[in-house]
Amino acid sequence: MDQCVSYILFRKNKRVCLRDEDMTTYKLSRIFQVSSDSLYLTDDSNVAIFAGESSGMFNSLDLSPRGHYEVHGEDDVASGSSTTAGQRFAFSRPFSTVTSGSLQGVSALPRATSKTFQRSVFLAEVVGGKLNPTRMVMVRFAESEASLPGIATKVQDAIGSHEPLILTDAQGNAIVESEGTTGSPYWKQNVRKILAVPEKDFTELHGTKRRRMSRKNEDVGAVAEVTEKIEQLVLASQCLPDVTSTIREFTSLAAVQRPTLTHSQLQTIKHGFSCVICLKLMTEPLFMQCCQNLIGCKTCVEEWHGNSDTCAKCRGSIEGSSMFEVKGLSEALSVLGSLFEEE
């Protein structure tokens, strides 16, 4: 009984059992009528297996005894026409293969002894601004191929596409070619999760992330600017007891970019900054020394004093009393105005 290792190969409806010495591109191309230049195999895990460039033989270390392998390649028209003419392929083995090498002068074909590794790579696509693994492929590689370009090429061969790929870690950070990412310790199976992302999708994903971070920084900058102005206003208004508490309340609200206020809160703020004459939000607010309060718009107060010698708020005499405009408050009040419009 023949104890030689055999493999089961198939293509379409044809299935044959072959031994080690039959695993050459020449013999397989004749059997399955495909071009020897484009011929390669895939195993049960859809890992692509290629023959040696010089020998044309498939490495037995890449194959499993009694394993099933599908034959791929372009149809060979010339081979097909010769078969239809009645020429059948026949195995031609030296007598030494039958007698286990008992015949002298027949040397066995050399076998490669280089160690190979395999690992899984997840193909990912961008969904909702995140990487979503959709498929897994197994790639087998030698020590000399354990590098970023080598693994990327292996993945392209496994999926049958030469579209540029970016290899990333599980967080979507691109793996950079370096001394640390060269060699089997980095790439061999189960060390770390590797994703393969089409280059155009990877570029789009990180462009979206940069725009998102830019908008966030702009929003933070706008809030910081408003907060800084209000803090300056609080420092400048320490001598205004009735106004300070209202400004402090607004300062705490300004920590949020778009605060949500209740009707009661809006009314409290509006009351503190409303003109006592026109009852609208103050413009160019004036401070009266007699009642130690903001009383109203500069235009309204000046018109009031043109017809009366009493304070518009406390009704006390303004004789000997001073009034002055609170500089810098108008810009802060314009922010409040937008809140009152949304009420």
Residue, then its C-alpha position, 0 to 999 in steps of 0.5 A: m500500500d502506498q504510504c506517500v502523502s497525498y492532497i485533494l485538489f479541485r476546480k469546478n467539477k474536477r477533483v483529484c488526489l495528488r502526491d507531493e511530487d505532483m504538486t507543481t504548477y506545470k502538472l496542475s496547469r495540465i490537469f486543471q487546464v489553467s495558465s501556470d503563470s496565474l495558478y495558485l491554491t486556497d485552503d479551507s480558510n481561504v488563505a492563498i498558497f503560491a508555488g516557488e518562483s524558481s522551482g514551480m513546486f508548492n512547499s509541503l510545509d504550506l500544505s496539510p496531509r489529506g487537505h482540500y485545496e481549490v485551484h485558481g488561475e486563468d483558463d488556459v485555452a491552449s491546454g483546453s484545445s489539446t485535451t479536446a483533441g484527445q491528448r490526455f495528461a498522464f503522470s510520469r513518475p520515476f521508478s524510484t518513487v514506487t520503490s522508495g528511492s531504492l534506485q541509485g542516481v535518482s535524487a529527490l527534489p529539494r524541499a524548502t525548510s524555512k519556518t512559516f507563520q500564520r495570523s488572522v487579519f480583519l477587513a474593516e470598513v467605516v460605519g458611523g465614523k468608526l471602524n467595523p470589522t466585516r470579514m477575517v482572512m488568514v495569511r501565512f508568511a515567512e520570516s522574510e515577509a514579516s513586515l508592514p509591506g509584506i503583510a499588506t501584500k499578503v492580505q491583498d493576495a488573500i482577498g484577490s484585490h490590489e487596492p491600497l490598504i492601511l493596516t491599523d491596530a484595534q483602535g484604528n491607529a495606523i501601524v507605522e513601518s519601523e524596527g519594532t514592526t519588523g519581524s515575526p514577534y510583532w506579526k505572528q498570530n494572537v499577539r495583537k488584533i490587526l485591521a486592514v482598511p482601504e486607504k480611501d476609507f482610512t483617509e476619510l475617517h481621520g479627516t472627519k476626526r480632525r474636523r470634529m476636533s477642530r469644531k470642538n476646540e472652536d466651541v471651547g475657545a468661544v465659551a472661554e472667551v465669554t467666561e473671561k469677559i464675564e469674569q472681568l465684568v465681575l471684578a470691575s463691578q465689585c462695588l455694585p452689590d445689587v448687580t454682582s449676585t446677578i452677574r455671578e449667576f450668569t457666570s456659572l451659566a456661561a460655563v455651558q455653551r448653550p445653557t437651558l434656563t427655566h422661565s423663572q431664571l430668565q425672569t430673574i436675569k432680565h429683571g436685573f438688567s432691564c431699564v427702569i424707564c423703557l423696561k427693555l434690556m439696557t444699552e450703554p447702562l448707567f450707574m447712579q451713585c445715589c441708589q448704588n444701582l444700574i438704573g437704565c439705558k444711557t439715552c433713557v436716563e439722560e432724557w429722564h433727567g432733562n424733565s426731572d431732578t429725581c432719580a428714576k429708580c429711587r426717586g431721590s434727589i440727584e443734586g450732588s449725585s453722580m452717574f457714570e456709564v459701566k464700560g464693557l457691560s454692553e457686550a455681556l448684555s448682548v449675550l443675554g439678549s439672545l437668551f431672552e429672544e429664545e424664551 
